[in-house]
Amino acid sequence: MSKSFGYKFQDYFMEYGPVEAGSLEAAKAQIRKRLGVNRLPLGLQVWDLAEHPLTRWRVDAAS
């Protein structure tokens, strides 16, 4: 069964995803491939979107 995962870099506000994978480890492998790295950056957070949906950012227009 495939799940959706999101990820976020340490000290950044932007959240990325969804990444479709069967497990957290498979999601991390896909993220490594997507970023073109052998190891995930320190502090990278990965979570199941069923537990915490991606935050949709909205910028208010200046008046």
C-alpha positions in Angstrom: 0.0 0.0 0.0 1.4 3.4 -1.0 1.4 6.3 1.4 2.2 10.0 0.9 5.1 11.7 2.6 6.2 15.3 3.0 9.6 16.7 3.8 11.2 19.9 5.1 14.7 21.1 5.4 16.0 22.2 8.9 15.4 25.9 9.5 13.3 26.4 6.4 9.5 27.1 6.4 8.7 25.6 3.0 7.4 22.0 3.0 7.8 19.7 0.0 5.9 16.7 -1.3 4.0 14.6 -1.7 6.3 11.7 -2.2 4.4 8.4 -2.9 6.1 5.4 -1.2 5.3 2.2 0.6 7.3 3.1 3.7 9.2 5.9 5.4 12.5 4.3 4.3 11.3 4.1 0.7 10.2 7.7 0.9 13.7 8.8 2.2 15.3 6.8 -0.7 13.1 8.7 -3.2 14.0 12.0 -1.6 17.7 11.2 -1.8 17.2 10.4 -5.5 15.2 13.6 -6.1 17.9 15.7 -4.4 20.7 13.8 -6.1 22.6 13.0 -2.9 23.8 9.8 -1.2 22.8 11.0 2.3 19.9 13.1 3.4 20.9 16.6 4.7 21.2 16.8 8.5 18.0 17.8 10.1 15.7 17.0 7.1 12.3 16.1 8.5 10.2 13.4 6.7 6.6 12.6 7.8 3.4 10.7 6.8 1.0 13.2 5.3 -1.9 11.3 6.9 -0.6 12.5 10.3 0.4 16.0 9.3 -0.8 17.4 5.9 1.5 19.8 4.0 1.1 23.4 5.0 -0.2 25.6 2.2 1.6 29.0 2.4 -0.3 32.1 1.4 1.3 35.5 1.0 -1.1 38.4 1.7 -1.0 41.2 -0.8 0.4 44.5 0.5 -2.1 47.3 0.6 
